[in-house]
Amino acid sequence: RRRVGAAVRREASPAAEPGTTAAAGAQAADAVDFTRDVMPILKDTCVECHGPDKVKARLRMDSVEGLQKGGKSGALVKPGDPENSLMMRRVLGLDGDDQMPLDKDPLSEKQIDTLRRWIAAGANYPAAGSQ
């Protein structure tokens, strides 16, 4: 048996069209903000060992300057390339290295997704003096 009229034609609403104001607004709402979204993750999970009290691997993660400088293993992020960014590789435990944070619970999927999206979008930091 065939149902007549079962096929439903779906049309995208104008708000979903790329380049429209509504789509741009939704995209901006999904954008990862360093100060609001990324820094709290780093403070909660990284700064204990990579901050003012301890500086493991010569890496400081408590400031924009420290993050931009990187550490003993080099640059922490490759803007636009999360899969090859040291930060992502370490929180995922890739390359045979210890998964970060060491001796703590791994980052949640949401935290990992936030870091991944931030790096993919260019790993933008706040303008100097605005944090």
Residue pairs with C-beta under 8 A, 6 or more apart in sequence:
14 20
14 22
15 22
15 23
16 22
16 23
17 23
30 117
31 121
32 38
32 114
32 117
32 118
32 121
34 64
34 118
34 124
34 125
34 126
35 126
35 131
37 114
37 118
38 114
38 115
38 118
39 131
41 107
41 111
41 114
41 115
42 61
42 62
42 67
43 62
45 100
45 101
45 104
45 107
45 111
46 61
46 100
46 101
47 61
47 62
48 54
48 101
49 56
49 101
49 102
50 56
50 57
50 59
50 60
50 61
50 62
50 66
50 71
51 60
51 61
51 62
52 60
52 62
57 71
57 72
57 73
58 71
58 72
59 66
59 70
59 71
59 72
59 73
59 76
60 66
60 67
60 69
60 71
61 67
61 76
64 125
64 126
64 131
67 76
67 77
67 125
68 125
70 76
70 86
73 86
74 86
75 86
76 85
76 86
76 87
77 85
77 86
77 87
77 119
77 123
78 84
78 85
78 119
79 119
79 122
79 123
79 124
80 119
80 120
80 121
80 122
80 123
81 119
81 120
82 88
82 115
82 116
82 117
82 119
82 120
85 119
85 123
87 115
87 119
88 112
88 115
88 116
88 119
89 95
89 97
90 97
90 98
90 99
90 100
91 99
91 100
91 101
91 106
91 107
91 112
91 115
92 99
92 112
93 99
93 100
93 106
99 106
101 107
107 115
118 124
